[in-house]
Amino acid sequence: MRDVLIGIGFVIAGVVTIFIAQQFPTLPSLQFGPSLFPSIVGGGFCIGGVVLMLSGMWQRHRGADQMMQGELQGAELATTELETNAFETSALNATESEGSEHPSGKKSWVMVLPPLMIVFYVLASPYIGALFAMMIIMFSLMMLRKTALYVAVAASVGVSLAIYFIFSHYLLVPLPQGVLLGGSLPWTL
């Protein structure tokens, strides 16, 4: 049931994102406006939410079928006077279904962390700059995935620099510089 509710939340977030993105102004000289990327992200949220809802419903349906099958097997064994084996089988089935339906706390934390990182970027980038915010986010996510420290540092610095320069210099997206270094990074012109 939890997956269904989370999927509904993602669909709602996607619809809201697309709706807000359509309010962005369009520029007559550009073929694609500023609403394109947020609309793609919102569409991805909608698709992912629907997939998550369907997956949750499928698992719930499959779990109900397994429970019915287990109850029927338990009744048959009870009629053949193997009550102890039936009890052990139903206990085993119950623990297996409980383990598959209730994710551990770590899995729940992993699901919540990326949206929290987006909120961190929105709140922190005006102060520390987009580049440093991206570095912190990428490093944190890599350490969560138990990446080696030197790989996490090198990848977060390298990829963040590449993303920053592509977006700020080639795509001309105005990224926040932050007040950490006086409003401008020394290598930007």
N, C-alpha and C positions, 0 to 999 in steps of 0.2 A: 504494500500500500504506500510505503514511503516513496518508492520510485515513481509511482503515479503522481503523487503530490508534487514532487520535485520537477517532474516533467511538465506538469501544468504551470508551475512557476516559471520554467524556462520559456514556455510558449507565450505566456503573458509578457515576460520581459522582452522577448523578440518582437511581439506585436507593438509594444510601447516604443521600442527602439526604432522600428520601421516608421511608425507614425511620427515620431519626433524628427527623424531624419528627412522626412518629406517636407517638413517645415523650413528646411535650410534654403537659403537663397540660391538661385541658379545664375550662372554666369553665361552670357550669350556667346562668349568667345571659346568656351570649353565644351568639348563633346560630352564629358562626364562631369557632373557637379559634385559638390562636397557631400551630397547625400548618398553617393554610391557605396562607399566603404561601410558606413554605419548600417545601411540597408542590407548589405551582404552579411554583416555580423548578426543583425536581427533575424535574417532568414536562416542563418546557421543555428541560432538559438531555437527558432521554431522547429526546424527539422530535428535537432538533437532532443528537444523536449518531447516531440511526438514519438521518436524512437525509444526514449526512456519510458514513456507511458506505456507503449505497446509491450516493451520488454517486461515491465512490472506486472502488467495484466497477464502476460503469457506465463510468467513464473508463478503467479498466484493461481492461475488455472491449473498448471501442471502440479503444483503442490496439493491442490484439492483433489485431483485425480489420484495422486500417489497415496493420499490419506484414505480415500475411499477404497482403493485397492488393498491397502494395508488392513483396513477394518474388515473387508471381506475375507482376506486370508486369515485374519485373527479369528473370525467366527468359524471358519472351516476347521481350523486347528483345535478350537475349543470343543467342537462337536466330536472330534476324534480323540478327546481326552488327553490332549497334549497342551494343557493349560500353561504349563511353565514355559514351554517354547514359545507359545503365542504371546505371553507377557514380555519375554525378552525381545521378540521381534518387534512388537509395538513400541517398546521402550527405545529400541535402536532406531526405528523409523522416526520417532518423535524427536530424538536428539539430532538426527541428520537433517530433518526439515527445519528445526529451530536454528541450526547452525547456518543453513543457507539463506534464511529469511532475515536474520538480524546481523547486519554487518558490524564488525568491531568498531570501537571508537576511533581507531587509527584510520580506517577507511572513510569514516564520516568526516574526519578532519581533512583528509586529502581532497575530498569533494568540495569543501568549503573554502580551502585556501586560495585557489585561483580567483574567485570573485573578490575575496578580501585583498588580494594583490592589486586588482583593478582599482578598488577603492583607495588603496594606499597610493597608487600612481596618481589618481585624480587629486588627492589631498596633499601629497608630498611634492609633486613635480613643480608647482609654483615656487616652492621654497628651496629645494635642492637641485632642481633642474631635471629635465626629462632624461638626460643621459645617466645621471647617477641613480635616479629612480629605477630605470630599466636594469642597470647593473645589480642593484639590490634585489630586485624581483627575480631576475634570472638566477642569481647566486642562491637565493633562498629556495627556489623550486628545485634546483639541481642538488642542493644538500639534502632536501627532503627525499629525493630519489636515490640518496646514498651514492652520489657521484664522488669520485676522488677529489680532494681539496684542490690540487693544482689544476685539474681539468675544469672544475667549476669556476675557479678564478679566471683562468685563461679564456674559457668560452664566454663567460658573462661579460668580461671586458671587451673581447674581440667582437662578439656579435652585437653588443650594445653600441659600440663605436660604428660598426658597419650600418646598423639600422639608423642611428642618429644622422650620419652623413648622407645616407641615401635619401632619407625623408627631408632633411633640412636643406641640403645643397642641390640635389637633383630634382626632387619633387616639389621643392619650395614650400614645404609645410612648416609653418611657424611653430616650432616646439618651444616649450618654456625653458628659459635659461636658468632660472632660479636666482636667488639672492646670495647663494653660498659663495660664489666667486665674484661678487660685485655686479651681477647681472649679465656677465659675458664670460664665456669660456676662452682661455688664452689662445687656443688653436683655431677658433672660428673667426672668419673675416667678414 
